[in-house]
Amino acid sequence: MTVDPITQWKLFRTRFARHRLAMLATVVLLLLVILVLVAGFLPGLKNPLTQFKDANGRTMNLLAPRGEFPFGTDQLGRDVMARVVYGGRTSLVVAGLTGLLVASIGTTIGAVSGYYGGWIDQALMRFTDLVLSLPLLPVAIVAAQFFRGLFRGREALSLALLLGLLLWGALARIVRAEFLSLREKEFVEAARAAGARDRRIIFRHVLPNALGPIIVNTTLTIGGAIILEAALSFLGFGVVPPTPAWGQMAADGGRAAVSSGAYWLVLFPSAALIFTVLSVNFLGDGLRDALDPTQSIERK
């Protein structure tokens, strides 16, 4: 009788499957991604920019949730449910691109710093400390004006670039610590003795063993990017109307809710934002426990 070997992938799947909140979060995020991708093809989902009017030509503004409009309408008579769905597309695009940028910049700087050490390490880490010391929201507000001018009509891209340039510092420090530890391992020394070049050692031997923390940190950064994008949109420095964004909808809805009692204008975009961020964080926790179970034991 043969026994299948227990691979790292099997161990990861087993550990991750035990984390029920992470599994639930994965399902929620997959459904959300599918929903925003196929939003334009869903029957019954209205155009988020259309201002609906009744038979007498009057704008159907501030209608409470009901059959035709499950999430109600806003001040301009637009369908809130459609705007929440398309606002999710904005948030996920910004967060996804931010995650890619953070992973690329943070991994590159952390890997070079940790592997080579010396003056290169000192210079890169001082620059990283400078980025980490910046007050995030004030700097993002000021920089958003500059990036908005560079990418007119492509605010999601400008926001992703801005957030990526601001959020990579923590990952760079994590990757540096991993490389400092791994570069002294026997398999790295063996690769050097065999004549392997630095590039091959970094990408073939060291980086694969540091992927766990990189994946976890990038996932959690995506959650932070969603919050920061919503905060910038809430303050009026994010996506330009009429393109829907959850933070912008919550800000506009808050003012309308105070004056007219239209609670749904705040409730639905805020709930979408909270559930998405919680799902991303639960997914990050599950990945961390599955990739590095010692951290789970230490927290207990």
Beta strands, then each sheet from edge to edge (+ up, - down):
end
